[in-house]
Amino acid sequence: SKNGVNIFLPFCNLISQMKDFEASAEPLQECLNATELAVQESSTRLHDLTAKKMELHKLQVPQSKINQT
């Protein structure tokens, strides 16, 4: 029975260390999640901006032809 306890003890220590690690990693994970969300929102806006620039260019081409005549 005592031998069983000796085998079990390292696992208890390991589980304790894992819980400590998870607790310390949680704020970092939240920060990463927030950063990821900000990047996704930014790239969505960037896509819209690119589309707007393309539309503007399409409109400017006929405008320049009108100006030449």
MDTraj code that builds the backbone (N, CA, C; nanometers):
import mdtraj as md
import numpy as np

residues = "SER LYS ASN GLY VAL ASN ILE PHE LEU PRO PHE CYS ASN LEU ILE SER GLN MET LYS ASP PHE GLU ALA SER ALA GLU PRO LEU GLN GLU CYS LEU ASN ALA THR GLU LEU ALA VAL GLN GLU SER SER THR ARG LEU HIS ASP LEU THR ALA LYS LYS MET GLU LEU HIS LYS LEU GLN VAL PRO GLN SER LYS ILE ASN GLN THR".split()
xyz = np.array([
    [0.0832, -0.1199, 0.0000],
    [0.0000, 0.0000, 0.0000],
    [0.0874, 0.1259, 0.0000],
    [0.1938, 0.1234, 0.0819],
    [0.2833, 0.2397, 0.0880],
    [0.3522, 0.2610, -0.0467],
    [0.3849, 0.1502, -0.1130],
    [0.4476, 0.1579, -0.2446],
    [0.3547, 0.2259, -0.3456],
    [0.2259, 0.1958, -0.3372],
    [0.1258, 0.2571, -0.4248],
    [0.1206, 0.4077, -0.4064],
    [0.1316, 0.4529, -0.2836],
    [0.1302, 0.5966, -0.2542],
    [0.2528, 0.6633, -0.3163],
    [0.3682, 0.5977, -0.3066],
    [0.4919, 0.6528, -0.3631],
    [0.4821, 0.6699, -0.5150],
    [0.4126, 0.5782, -0.5802],
    [0.3946, 0.5870, -0.7254],
    [0.2962, 0.6998, -0.7585],
    [0.1960, 0.7163, -0.6750],
    [0.0886, 0.8126, -0.7003],
    [0.1329, 0.9573, -0.6776],
    [0.2261, 0.9770, -0.5845],
    [0.2684, 1.1118, -0.5450],
    [0.3219, 1.1965, -0.6609],
    [0.4108, 1.1432, -0.7452],
    [0.4596, 1.2256, -0.8574],
    [0.3461, 1.2728, -0.9487],
    [0.2438, 1.1886, -0.9669],
    [0.1300, 1.2274, -1.0506],
    [0.0539, 1.3442, -0.9878],
    [0.0401, 1.3414, -0.8563],
    [-0.0257, 1.4517, -0.7850],
    [0.0520, 1.5815, -0.8064],
    [0.1839, 1.5734, -0.7962],
    [0.2686, 1.6908, -0.8178],
    [0.2550, 1.7420, -0.9611],
    [0.2520, 1.6482, -1.0547],
    [0.2405, 1.6836, -1.1961],
    [0.1073, 1.7531, -1.2244],
    [-0.0005, 1.6983, -1.1698],
    [-0.1338, 1.7576, -1.1872],
    [-0.1369, 1.8979, -1.1272],
    [-0.0760, 1.9136, -1.0111],
    [-0.0697, 2.0440, -0.9450],
    [0.0062, 2.1449, -1.0322],
    [0.1189, 2.1009, -1.0884],
    [0.1993, 2.1883, -1.1754],
    [0.1217, 2.2260, -1.3020],
    [0.0477, 2.1295, -1.3566],
    [-0.0314, 2.1550, -1.4769],
    [-0.1390, 2.2596, -1.4499],
    [-0.2036, 2.2486, -1.3341],
    [-0.3081, 2.3460, -1.2978],
    [-0.2478, 2.4853, -1.2810],
    [-0.1301, 2.4918, -1.2181],
    [-0.0605, 2.6204, -1.2029],
    [-0.0282, 2.6805, -1.3397],
    [0.0209, 2.5946, -1.4297],
    [0.0569, 2.6401, -1.5643],
    [-0.0662, 2.6916, -1.6389],
    [-0.1754, 2.6164, -1.6314],
    [-0.2997, 2.6569, -1.6985],
    [-0.3480, 2.7921, -1.6460],
    [-0.3387, 2.8101, -1.5140],
    [-0.3821, 2.9360, -1.4522],
    [-0.2954, 3.0524, -1.5003],
    [-0.1640, 3.0293, -1.5125],
    [-0.0745, 3.1371, -1.5560],
    [-0.0872, 3.1629, -1.7058],
    [-0.1279, 3.0618, -1.7826],
    [-0.1405, 3.0776, -1.9282],
    [-0.2726, 3.1427, -1.9684],
    [-0.3696, 3.1423, -1.8785],
    [-0.5040, 3.1930, -1.9120],
    [-0.5049, 3.3397, -1.9572],
    [-0.4396, 3.4325, -1.8828],
    [-0.4385, 3.5727, -1.9293],
    [-0.3731, 3.5871, -2.0670],
    [-0.2669, 3.5100, -2.0902],
    [-0.1985, 3.5137, -2.2197],
    [-0.2930, 3.4670, -2.3300],
    [-0.3669, 3.3603, -2.3026],
    [-0.4619, 3.3066, -2.4003],
    [-0.5698, 3.4101, -2.4322],
    [-0.6183, 3.4790, -2.3303],
    [-0.7200, 3.5836, -2.3507],
    [-0.6646, 3.6961, -2.4377],
    [-0.5401, 3.7325, -2.4117],
    [-0.4744, 3.8375, -2.4902],
    [-0.4594, 3.7931, -2.6358],
    [-0.4188, 3.6679, -2.6566],
    [-0.4040, 3.6141, -2.7923],
    [-0.5376, 3.6118, -2.8654],
    [-0.6426, 3.5707, -2.7951],
    [-0.7762, 3.5667, -2.8553],
    [-0.8209, 3.7063, -2.8979],
    [-0.7978, 3.8041, -2.8114],
    [-0.8357, 3.9428, -2.8416],
    [-0.7564, 3.9954, -2.9612],
    [-0.6270, 3.9619, -2.9650],
    [-0.5414, 4.0048, -3.0761],
    [-0.5878, 3.9428, -3.2069],
    [-0.6196, 3.8131, -3.2019],
    [-0.6664, 3.7425, -3.3217],
    [-0.7943, 3.8069, -3.3753],
    [-0.8853, 3.8392, -3.2853],
    [-1.0116, 3.9026, -3.3238],
    [-0.9859, 4.0388, -3.3890],
    [-0.8960, 4.1166, -3.3298],
    [-0.8629, 4.2490, -3.3840],
    [-0.8034, 4.2373, -3.5241],
    [-0.7170, 4.1380, -3.5443],
    [-0.6546, 4.1167, -3.6758],
    [-0.7600, 4.0770, -3.7790],
    [-0.8517, 3.9879, -3.7394],
    [-0.9585, 3.9457, -3.8306],
    [-1.0463, 4.0639, -3.8705],
    [-1.0834, 4.1461, -3.7731],
    [-1.1667, 4.2636, -3.8019],
    [-1.0925, 4.3611, -3.8929],
    [-0.9639, 4.3769, -3.8671],
    [-0.8818, 4.4669, -3.9477],
    [-0.8722, 4.4169, -4.0912],
    [-0.8520, 4.2865, -4.1099],
    [-0.8397, 4.2331, -4.2455],
    [-0.9724, 4.2403, -4.3198],
    [-1.0837, 4.2322, -4.2461],
    [-1.2154, 4.2502, -4.3086],
    [-1.2285, 4.3931, -4.3600],
    [-1.1884, 4.4886, -4.2771],
    [-1.1937, 4.6293, -4.3189],
    [-1.0987, 4.6546, -4.4355],
    [-0.9842, 4.5899, -4.4320],
    [-0.8853, 4.6057, -4.5387],
    [-0.9423, 4.5540, -4.6702],
    [-1.0122, 4.4403, -4.6638],
    [-1.0760, 4.3827, -4.7824],
    [-1.1767, 4.4826, -4.8391],
    [-1.2570, 4.5417, -4.7523],
    [-1.3548, 4.6423, -4.7938],
    [-1.2850, 4.7618, -4.8587],
    [-1.1737, 4.8030, -4.7998],
    [-1.0982, 4.9163, -4.8517],
    [-1.0461, 4.8853, -4.9912],
    [-0.9928, 4.7644, -5.0102],
    [-0.9423, 4.7224, -5.1409],
    [-1.0550, 4.7227, -5.2431],
    [-1.1704, 4.6698, -5.2043],
    [-1.2867, 4.6668, -5.2937],
    [-1.3301, 4.8092, -5.3294],
    [-1.3286, 4.8983, -5.2310],
    [-1.3670, 5.0379, -5.2552],
    [-1.2696, 5.1053, -5.3515],
    [-1.1402, 5.0775, -5.3341],
    [-1.0398, 5.1362, -5.4234],
    [-1.0596, 5.0868, -5.5661],
    [-1.0923, 4.9571, -5.5799],
    [-1.1161, 4.9008, -5.7128],
    [-1.2382, 4.9651, -5.7782],
    [-1.3437, 4.9821, -5.6997],
    [-1.4652, 5.0472, -5.7511],
    [-1.4343, 5.1916, -5.7928],
    [-1.3595, 5.2608, -5.7095],
    [-1.3222, 5.3992, -5.7384],
    [-1.2439, 5.4059, -5.8689],
    [-1.1493, 5.3129, -5.8858],
    [-1.0676, 5.3084, -6.0071],
    [-1.1556, 5.2852, -6.1303],
    [-1.2518, 5.1928, -6.1174],
    [-1.3443, 5.1646, -6.2287],
    [-1.4223, 5.2898, -6.2668],
    [-1.4615, 5.3671, -6.1672],
    [-1.5370, 5.4898, -6.1932],
    [-1.4477, 5.6008, -6.2488],
    [-1.3216, 5.6003, -6.2070],
    [-1.2299, 5.7064, -6.2505],
    [-1.1881, 5.6897, -6.3962],
    [-1.1818, 5.5644, -6.4434],
    [-1.1409, 5.5400, -6.5823],
    [-1.2391, 5.6060, -6.6794],
    [-1.3711, 5.5793, -6.6680],
    [-1.4649, 5.6501, -6.7561],
    [-1.4589, 5.8022, -6.7374],
    [-1.4381, 5.8463, -6.6145],
    [-1.4294, 5.9900, -6.5851],
    [-1.3131, 6.0527, -6.6614],
    [-1.1990, 5.9831, -6.6655],
    [-1.0823, 6.0375, -6.7354],
    [-1.1079, 6.0421, -6.8861],
    [-1.1833, 5.9447, -6.9393],
    [-1.2173, 5.9452, -7.0816],
    [-1.3100, 6.0622, -7.1133],
    [-1.4029, 6.0895, -7.0226],
    [-1.4947, 6.2025, -7.0395],
    [-1.4150, 6.3330, -7.0399],
    [-1.3183, 6.3425, -6.9503],
    [-1.2379, 6.4645, -6.9390],
    [-1.1524, 6.4880, -7.0640],
    [-1.1117, 6.3798, -7.1318],
    [-1.0262, 6.3913, -7.2504],
    [-1.1044, 6.4430, -7.3711],
    [-1.2347, 6.4205, -7.3730],
    [-1.3142, 6.4609, -7.4904],
    [-1.3539, 6.6068, -7.4849],
])
top = md.Topology()
chain = top.add_chain()
for i, resn in enumerate(residues, 1):
    res = top.add_residue(resn, chain, resSeq=i)
    for name in ("N", "CA", "C"):
        top.add_atom(name, md.element.get_by_symbol(name[0]), res)
traj = md.Trajectory(xyz[None], top)
